[in-house]
């Protein structure tokens, strides 16, 4: 049996993160998540790389930006796709500048964008 594709989710609100974990698991993904310590999440990713990283920008977008910046600088993690979700237009524009290899999505499109990302 083929293992489920694994997502590492960053969302800076634990309750909302847990709701998203259920959403992604229901869609057929294995999910690990972090909602309070970006550095801890980055260490976890380096130790056990997922198939894709999903970072929500709806809360604390500067934290999400720093996570993506760090992961693209580290040789072991730079090739893992990062998808940012949501966020205010000006904050998203800043993240696009700081993390040029990232992809961007919305809550409504994230499941289809995940599927497309993992197929490419």
C-alpha positions in Angstrom: 0.0 0.0 0.0 1.4 3.4 -1.0 1.9 5.8 1.9 -0.3 9.0 2.0 1.4 12.2 0.8 2.6 14.1 3.8 1.9 17.8 4.5 3.7 19.9 7.1 1.2 22.6 8.1 2.1 25.9 9.7 -0.8 27.9 11.1 -0.4 30.3 14.0 -3.6 29.4 15.7 -3.8 25.9 17.2 -7.6 25.5 17.0 -7.7 26.6 13.4 -4.7 24.4 12.7 -6.5 21.3 14.1 -9.5 22.0 11.9 -7.2 22.2 8.9 -5.5 19.0 9.9 -8.9 17.2 9.8 -9.7 18.8 6.4 -6.4 17.6 4.9 -6.6 14.2 6.4 -10.2 13.8 5.1 -8.8 14.6 1.6 -6.2 11.8 1.9 -3.1 13.4 3.3 -1.0 12.6 6.3 -0.4 15.9 8.3 2.1 17.1 10.8 1.6 20.7 12.1 3.1 23.5 14.1 1.2 26.5 15.5 3.5 28.2 18.0 7.2 27.7 17.2 8.5 28.1 13.6 12.0 27.1 14.5 10.8 23.8 16.0 8.7 23.2 12.9 11.8 23.8 10.7 13.9 21.4 12.7 11.2 18.8 12.4 11.1 19.3 8.7 14.9 18.9 8.4 14.8 15.7 10.4 11.8 14.2 8.6 11.0 16.0 5.3 7.4 16.0 4.2 6.2 16.0 0.6 4.9 19.6 0.8 4.8 22.5 3.3 1.6 24.5 3.7 1.9 27.9 5.4 -1.1 30.0 6.2 -0.7 33.8 6.1 -4.0 34.6 7.7 -2.3 35.1 11.1 1.2 36.3 11.8 2.3 36.5 8.1 5.8 37.6 9.2 6.3 34.2 11.0 5.2 32.4 7.8 7.5 34.4 5.7 10.5 33.7 8.0 9.7 30.0 7.9 9.7 29.9 4.1 12.9 32.1 3.9 14.7 29.7 6.2 13.6 26.6 4.5 14.7 27.9 1.1 18.2 28.7 2.5 18.8 25.2 3.9 20.1 22.7 1.4 18.2 19.8 2.8 14.8 21.6 2.6 15.0 24.0 -0.3 13.5 21.6 -2.8 10.4 20.9 -0.7 7.5 22.8 -2.3 6.0 25.5 -0.1 2.5 26.7 -0.6 1.3 29.8 1.1 -2.4 30.2 1.7 -4.5 33.4 2.2 -3.3 36.6 3.7 -3.7 40.3 3.0 -2.7 41.4 -0.5 0.3 43.6 0.6 1.6 40.9 3.0 1.4 38.3 0.2 3.3 40.6 -2.1 6.1 40.9 0.5 6.3 37.1 0.9 6.4 36.6 -2.8 9.5 38.9 -2.8 11.2 37.1 0.1 10.3 33.5 -0.9 10.3 33.5 -4.7 10.2 29.7 -5.1 6.9 29.5 -3.2 3.5 28.9 -4.6 0.4 30.7 -3.5 -3.2 29.6 -3.0 -6.5 30.3 -1.3 -8.6 28.3 1.2 -11.0 27.4 -1.6 -8.2 26.2 -4.0 -5.7 24.6 -1.6 -6.8 21.0 -2.1 -6.6 21.2 -5.9 -3.4 23.2 -5.7 -1.9 20.5 -3.4 -2.8 17.8 -5.8 -1.3 19.7 -8.7 1.9 20.4 -6.7 2.4 16.8 -5.8 1.8 15.6 -9.4 4.4 18.0 -10.9 
